[in-house]
Amino acid sequence: MLSPQRVAMPGLPMSVTIWEVGPRDGLQNESSIVPVDVKLEFLDRLATAGLGVIEATSFVHPKWVPQLADAEELLARLEPAPGVRYPVLVPNERGLDRALALGSRDIAIFGSATETFAKRNLNRTVDESLTMFEPVVQRARTEGMRVRGYLSMCFGDPWEGEVPIAQVVAVARRLVGLGVDQLSLGDTIGVATPGHVTALIRALTDAGVGPDRLAVHFHDTYGQALANTLAALQSGVTTVDSSAGGLGGCPYAKSATGNLATEDLVWHLHGLGITTGVDLHALVRTSVWMAQQLGRQSPSAVVRALAAETATR
């Protein structure tokens, strides 16, 4: 059986935008440097598979993320597929300068709902990080760019433990107040459960940040990512982050194992009758190919289930 039987559930969106993070978040903490030619082919394969938003790279300092030191070369050589967006992560104004110089029209900033992770990831407090982001967002908007805000540690923090919903809402409102177009809620260490997801989205909605402004970014550390995705969809969210083949995690939080695999997400969504625009089998072939480049198997359940059959299609 190469595709799920489509059986719709009431109250779900008709279509979902998949925000593919494999080339950036998926590869950023690989210990072996992936050649830029491989990264370019990865981007091309993902676009060919029908993904319309593919986060390409990050302009973080190479000292902190050596894997992405080739960001300039990658973007200079990238031949964008028609209709595909290629956002880049920028940590500060210097990163924005680099993105603008290469013609980027889509950026993301990366904040934290907790003080400990803000200090470990950005070497700043939450307040200091928001102060740093403000001119980045203002300049980007003046340049006509789209701006996404990531908010990490929304459901739990490995150093601080449980993160109160009110604390997440307070930081989220400030981040949205800077002028970001979309806010992605990160379950950075994969501890969220569906009731928690529903409660946070409800609280954000009550605070004026509705599901039309939200995306969700789940890790599958405890096997909850798809259940949490369904809860988010039922709450009105229509953008879901995922990583082809389940690549990635977070280099600053050692308990953050792999992202939700895009193939697992697509199988889930298609089974619910939700349109994604993604060719699942082309995507599986892409992740099998990338796993070969990295010298290991994909952790995606759907990739493992379909790999042999998809290879003959």
N, C-alpha and C positions, 0 to 999 in steps of 0.2 A: 504494500500500500504506500504509494509515493506522495500522497497528499491527504490531508485530513478531510473527513466528511464535514461539510459546512452546515452547521446548525446554529442559527442566530439566537441570541438571548435578548430579551427586551431591555430597554434602557441603556443600551451601549451605542457609541458613535458608529456611523456608517463607514468612516475611514479614519485611519490613524497615520500620523507622520512619524516615521522612525528616524531618530537622530543618531546616525551611525558614528560611534566614537572609536572604532578599532584602530585606525591609523594614528590617532593621537593617544588617547587614554589606554588603548589596548597594547600599544607597543612601547609606551614611554618608560616602563621599568624592565624591559628585556635586558639581560646582562650582556648579550652579544649584540654589537651594533648591526642593525639591518641595513644593507646597502640601499642607497637612494633609488637605484633602478628597481629594486624589489618593491619599495614603498610606492613608487609611481605606478607600477603594474597593479599593485593592490588597490590603489585608488581607482584605476581604470576598470578593473574587474568589478569592484563594488558598484560603480556607476552603471556599468553594463547590466548588472543584476537588477537594476531598477531603483536603487537607493537614491533619493533626491536630496538628502542632506548628509554630507560626509565631512566630519571634522578632521581636517587634514594634518595639522601639526600645532606646535606651540612655540611662541617666541620667549619662552623662559630662558634664563641664562644657561649656556651649555654646561657650566660647572655643576648645576643642580640636576639637570636631566640630559646627560650626554647623548642619549638616543636621538634627541630632537635637535642636535647641533646643526643639522643639515637643513633647517627650516627654509633659509633663503634659497638654497639650491633647489630644494623640492618645489617651492612655489614658482621659482623662475622657469623651471622646466615643465611644470604641470600644464597639460592641455585640457582645460575644463570641458566636461561633457555638456552638451546643450541642456539648459534647464536645471542643472545640478548646482547646489550651493556647497561651498567649501569653507566653512568657518575655521578660524584659527583662534587659539587661546592666547591672550595677552595678559601678562601679570601687572603691567605698569605702563607709564607713558612711553618709556623707551621701547617696550614691546609694541605699543601702538605705532610709534614712528616706523619701526621695521615693517609692520603689517601694511601701513599706508604706502610705504616706498615700493612695495611689491604689488600694489593694486588690490589688496584684500577689501572686500565690501561687507564682510561678516566677521564679527569678533565675539569672544566670550571672555568674561572675567570670572575669577574663581575665589569665592569667599567662604567663610566658615561660620556656623552657628555657635561654635564653642571657642573659648579663649585658648585652650591648650592647643587645639589643632591649628588655630590661626597663627599662634607663635611658632609652631613646628613647621608649618607649611609656608607661611609668609613672613616669618620673623617679625610679626607685628601683632598688636592686640586687635580685637574685632573693630574697635573704634578707629584705630590707626589704619587698618586695611580699607575701611570704608572711605576714609579721608583720601587715601591713595587712589581709590577707584573713581572718585568723583570727577576729576579733570579728564580721566580716560573716557568715561562715558559721555561727558559733555562734548569733548572734541570729536569723538566718534559720531555722535548724533549730528553735530554741525557738518561733518563730512558726508552725511547721508548714509551712514553705515547701520546695519542691524547690530544690536547688542543683546547678547544673552548673559544672564548672571547665573552662575552655579552657586548653590549653597550646600556645602558639605556638612556631614555629621548631623543631619536633621532628625535622626531616629535613635542615635546612640553614639557614644564616643568611647574609645578604648581606654582613655585616661580618666575621663570624668564620669563615665557610666551613663545612666539615663539622662536624656536631654529633655527638659520640660517643653511641652508644646508652646507655652506662652513665650519662652525664650526664642524658639525658632521663629515664631510669628513676628516678634519684635525686630529681629535682625532682617527677616525677609521684607518687612514693610520698609525698612531703611534702604535696603538694596533696590527694591522696586522704585522707591522715591528718588533714587539717583537718575532714573530714566531708562532702565533696561526694558527691552521689549518682552522678554520672557525670562522666567525664573525656573531653573531646574532644581528640584528637591533631591538631594543626594542621600541615599542610604549607604554611606561610605564603607561600613563594615558589615552590611548585610543582615542587620538584626531586626529590621522592621517586620511587622505582621499586619494583616489586612485591616484590623480594627484601628490600629495606630495610624495607618495611612489615611483611612477615612476620616478619623478625628482631626488630623493635621490639616487636610484639605478643607474640611468644614470650618475649622478655626481661621484659616487664611481667608476663606470666602467671607466669613463674618467680619473680618478685619479689612475688607475691601480689595483683596487680591484673589480674584475668582479663578476658576479652573481654566478659563480661556487664556490666562497669562502664565499658566504653569506647565511644566514638564516633569517627568519623574525619571530618576536614575537609580536603578536598583542593582545591588550586588547579590549574588546567589549563594553566599557563604553558608547559610542555613537552609537552602532549598526553598526559599519563600518568594523569590523574585516574580514568578508568574502569578502567584496568588495575589501578591501586592499590586501587580500590574492590573489585574482584573478589578481590584478595589478602586484603583485610581480611575480606570475607565468608567466604572459605575458612578464615580463622583464627578464625571464630566471632563476629565483630562483627555486630550487627544494627541499629545506628543510624548513619545516614550524613547528614552535613550537605550542603546544596546551596542554590543561589540561583536563583530563577526567572529564566529568560532568561540566566543566566550573569552577572548583575550583580555588580559589586563587586570588591574586592581589599582592600588594607590601606593606609591613608593614611600609615602610618609606615614602610612598606617599599616603596620605589618599584618594585622588581622583582616585586612581588606583583600579578600580573594577575588576571583574573577567576576567581571561584569556579567550581567544577563546576556546570554548568547543571542545574537540577532536571529539565527535560525530557529531557536526555541520560541522566540517571540513571534516570528512570522507564522510558524505552525499553529501556535496558540490563537493568534488573531484571525488567520484564515479559517480555522475551525469554528470561530465565532461568527463567520460571515462578514468580517471587517476587511475592507479594502486597504492594501498597503502599497500596491504598485510594484512589489518585489517578486522576482522570479526565484522561488525558493531553491530550485535545483541548481540554477546558476550560482546562487549564493553558497550552497553547500560545496560545489566544485571549487569556488574561490577559497573557502576556509580549509578545505583539504589541501589545496595548493600552498596556502600560507603556513599550515602546520608542517608541511614538508620543508619549507624554507627555514622554519625554526627548529626542525629536528625533533618534533614530538607530536603526539596526537592532540586533536582538539578536545577540550572538555565538554563541548556541546553535545547533549544527548541526541538531538536531531541530526547533527552532522554524523555522529557515530552510527545512527540507525540507517541513514540514507546514503552514506558514502559509497558503498559498493554498488548499489543500484543506480545511483545518480551518475557514476563514472561511465556507465554504459549507454547513457542517453545521449 
